[in-house]
Amino acid sequence: MSEHHQTEHSSPIKTPKQLAIVVVLAFVVPVVVIILLAQMAAGTKKSTASPAAQEEAIAKRLKPAGEVIIAAASGAQQMRDGKTVVETACAACHATGAMNAPKIGDKAAWGKLTGRSLEALTASAIKGVRQMPARGGNPDIPDVEIARAIVYMANQSGSNWKEPSAPAVAAPVAVAAAPAPVAAAPATGGDAAKGKSVYESSCAACHLAGVAGAPKTGDKAAWAPRLKNGQEALYAAVIKGKGAMPPKGGNASLTDADIKAAVDYLTGLAK
């Protein structure tokens, strides 16, 4: 009986080595389990913390370099009003009456013209009449803007014409949006594009045809004596006005920088 009782209650740990292993496992196993549980919890939190942010990041990576925008079909094309067109393209002659141009506000002069239809006057301005070049020297002015300029000048001279509306857009237009803009390098030696634009809108009306003694565009002989005085002298003459040419070519909205760019453009064509 004593032998049987001793066998029934004997421990499975029989050697010091087994005891050491059991002690080590008792400490290591719980630590490993805790670490694994912590990692799983952290991983789950990271992946579900902000799904909106994850979707936004994916969308940015998949976003194409450009987009297609559909322009609205309703409404009319945006055109300048008559006053703006006159100030930028017609005032050089019509504000001063240069070369017998009907002066704005002269009811007698405009009364003779308004006896004709707006369509007839617009057609004459588009083709050019007497010393006035076609479209006032600016080929980029649309027909509607020319008609609006005529209406404005006529109304300032006693008439009561209605300014024509812009033509409606025919259909939606798909416009490919350009990629993000890239900063342009600073211009050097003057802004030639700006000078050309100012020349066409405010200077060509007189200089293209040599109106009122204006040196014609590209006429080296006419420009030679003026070039001898230097660019600064030319800038000052245009800004202040000289002879039949009003200050700033009749367009007071131009800045000094605009005038200088136009003078540089004109003189460049004569060199």
C-alpha positions in Angstrom: 0.0 0.0 0.0 2.8 2.4 0.8 4.5 1.8 -2.5 1.3 2.4 -4.4 0.6 5.7 -2.6 4.1 7.0 -3.3 3.8 6.3 -7.1 0.4 7.9 -7.4 1.7 11.3 -6.0 5.1 11.4 -7.6 6.0 14.7 -9.5 6.8 14.6 -13.3 9.8 16.8 -12.6 12.5 14.3 -11.6 15.7 16.2 -12.3 17.1 19.7 -11.6 17.4 20.3 -15.4 13.6 19.6 -15.9 12.9 22.0 -13.1 15.0 24.8 -14.7 13.2 24.3 -18.1 9.8 24.6 -16.5 10.8 27.8 -14.6 12.1 29.4 -17.9 9.0 28.4 -19.8 6.8 29.8 -17.1 8.3 33.3 -17.7 9.0 33.2 -21.5 5.7 31.9 -22.8 3.5 34.6 -21.2 5.9 37.3 -22.4 5.8 36.0 -25.9 2.0 35.8 -25.9 1.7 39.4 -24.6 4.1 40.7 -27.3 2.1 38.9 -30.1 -1.2 40.3 -28.8 0.2 43.8 -28.7 1.5 43.6 -32.3 -1.8 42.3 -33.6 -3.7 45.1 -31.8 -1.3 47.8 -33.2 -1.6 46.4 -36.7 -5.4 46.4 -36.6 -5.5 50.0 -35.3 -3.1 51.2 -38.0 -5.0 49.7 -40.9 -8.5 50.9 -39.7 -7.6 54.2 -38.1 -8.4 56.5 -41.1 -9.9 54.8 -44.2 -10.8 58.2 -45.7 -7.1 59.2 -45.5 -6.1 55.9 -47.1 -8.6 56.4 -50.0 -7.5 59.9 -50.6 -3.8 58.9 -50.8 -4.8 56.1 -53.3 -6.8 58.6 -55.4 -3.9 61.0 -55.5 -1.6 58.3 -56.8 -4.1 57.2 -59.5 -5.0 60.8 -60.5 -4.1 61.5 -64.2 -1.8 64.3 -65.3 -4.7 66.1 -67.0 -8.4 66.3 -66.9 -11.2 66.9 -69.4 -13.6 69.7 -68.7 -16.9 70.2 -70.5 -17.6 73.8 -71.1 -21.2 74.9 -70.7 -23.2 75.4 -73.8 -25.7 77.9 -72.5 -25.0 81.7 -72.7 -23.1 83.8 -75.2 -19.5 84.1 -75.9 -17.8 86.7 -73.7 -17.0 89.8 -75.7 -15.7 93.2 -74.7 -18.2 96.0 -74.6 -18.0 99.0 -77.0 -16.5 101.3 -74.5 -13.6 99.0 -73.8 -13.0 98.4 -77.6 -13.0 102.1 -78.3 -10.5 102.8 -75.4 -8.1 100.2 -76.6 -8.3 100.4 -80.4 -10.2 103.4 -81.6 -9.5 106.3 -79.4 -6.2 107.1 -81.0 -8.0 108.7 -83.9 -11.7 109.1 -82.9 -10.9 110.8 -79.6 -8.8 113.4 -81.3 -10.4 113.6 -84.8 -7.0 112.7 -86.3 -7.1 112.7 -90.2 -10.8 113.8 -90.2 -11.9 110.7 -88.2 -15.4 111.5 -86.8 -14.6 112.7 -83.3 -16.5 111.1 -80.4 -19.1 113.5 -79.2 -19.4 115.4 -82.5 -23.1 115.1 -83.2 -22.9 116.7 -86.7 -20.1 114.3 -87.9 -21.8 111.2 -86.5 -25.3 112.3 -87.6 -24.1 111.9 -91.2 -22.9 108.3 -90.4 -25.9 107.1 -88.4 -28.2 107.8 -91.3 -26.7 104.5 -92.6 -27.4 101.1 -90.9 -25.2 99.7 -88.2 -24.5 96.7 -90.6 -23.2 99.1 -93.3 -21.0 101.0 -90.9 -19.6 97.8 -89.5 -18.8 96.4 -92.9 -16.9 99.6 -93.8 -14.9 99.4 -90.5 -14.1 95.8 -91.2 -12.8 96.5 -94.7 -11.2 99.8 -93.9 -12.3 103.2 -95.1 -10.2 106.1 -96.5 -7.1 106.3 -94.2 -8.5 103.9 -91.5 -7.0 100.5 -91.9 -9.2 97.3 -91.8 -10.5 96.7 -88.3 -8.8 99.8 -87.1 -5.4 98.2 -87.6 -6.1 95.2 -85.3 -7.1 92.1 -87.3 -7.9 90.2 -84.1 -11.0 92.3 -83.2 -14.2 90.2 -83.9 -17.0 91.6 -86.0 -19.3 91.9 -82.9 -16.7 94.0 -81.1 -16.4 96.4 -84.0 -20.1 96.8 -84.2 -20.2 97.5 -80.4 -17.5 100.1 -80.7 -19.5 101.9 -83.4 -22.6 101.8 -81.3 -20.7 103.2 -78.3 -19.2 106.1 -80.4 -22.6 106.8 -82.0 -24.4 106.9 -78.7 -21.8 109.2 -77.2 -22.6 111.5 -80.1 -26.4 111.7 -79.8 -27.7 108.4 -81.0 -29.5 105.7 -79.1 -28.5 102.5 -80.7 -28.7 99.1 -79.0 -25.4 97.3 -78.5 -25.5 93.9 -80.4 -25.3 90.8 -78.3 -22.6 88.2 -78.7 -23.3 85.1 -80.7 -24.4 82.0 -78.7 -22.1 79.1 -78.3 -23.1 76.4 -80.8 -22.3 73.3 -78.7 -20.5 72.1 -75.6 -16.7 72.1 -76.1 -14.4 69.5 -74.5 -11.3 71.3 -73.2 -8.3 69.3 -72.1 -7.1 70.9 -68.9 -3.3 71.4 -68.9 -1.2 69.8 -66.2 -0.2 71.9 -63.2 1.3 75.2 -64.4 5.1 75.5 -64.4 6.6 78.8 -63.4 7.9 80.6 -66.5 11.4 82.0 -66.6 11.6 85.8 -66.2 11.6 87.7 -69.5 14.7 89.4 -70.6 15.2 92.3 -73.0 11.6 93.4 -72.8 8.3 91.6 -73.2 8.0 91.2 -77.0 4.6 89.5 -76.8 3.2 92.4 -74.7 4.6 95.0 -77.0 3.0 93.4 -80.0 -0.3 93.2 -78.2 -0.2 96.9 -77.2 0.9 97.9 -80.7 -2.0 96.0 -82.4 -4.6 97.4 -80.0 -3.5 101.0 -79.6 -0.8 101.9 -82.2 -1.5 100.1 -85.5 -4.4 102.3 -86.4 -2.0 105.2 -87.1 1.4 103.6 -87.6 0.3 100.9 -90.0 -1.0 103.5 -92.5 1.1 106.5 -91.5 -1.9 108.5 -90.3 -1.2 112.1 -89.4 2.5 111.8 -90.2 3.1 108.8 -87.9 6.2 106.9 -88.9 4.9 103.8 -90.7 5.6 100.4 -89.2 8.8 98.9 -90.6 9.8 102.1 -92.4 13.5 102.3 -91.6 14.0 105.7 -93.2 11.1 107.2 -91.2 12.3 105.7 -87.9 16.1 106.4 -88.4 16.1 110.0 -87.1 13.9 109.0 -84.1 16.1 106.1 -83.2 19.1 108.4 -83.0 17.5 110.1 -80.0 17.5 106.9 -78.1 14.7 104.7 -76.6 14.2 106.9 -73.5 13.4 109.9 -75.6 10.9 107.8 -77.6 9.3 106.5 -74.4 8.8 110.0 -73.1 7.3 111.3 -76.4 4.7 108.6 -76.5 3.8 108.9 -72.8 3.4 112.7 -73.0 2.1 112.8 -76.6 3.6 114.5 -79.6 2.1 116.3 -82.6 -1.2 114.7 -83.5 -0.5 111.7 -81.3 -2.3 112.0 -77.9 -0.7 110.9 -74.7 -0.2 107.1 -74.6 -1.6 106.8 -78.1 -5.1 107.8 -76.8 -5.3 104.9 -74.4 -4.8 106.3 -70.9 -5.3 102.9 -69.3 -1.9 101.8 -70.6 1.0 101.7 -68.1 4.4 103.2 -68.8 5.7 99.6 -69.0 3.1 98.8 -71.7 4.2 101.9 -73.7 7.8 101.0 -73.4 7.1 97.4 -74.6 5.1 98.8 -77.6 7.9 101.2 -78.5 10.5 98.5 -78.3 8.4 96.3 -80.6 7.9 99.1 -83.1 11.5 100.2 -83.2 12.6 96.5 -83.4 10.6 96.3 -86.7 12.5 99.3 -88.1 16.1 98.1 -87.3 
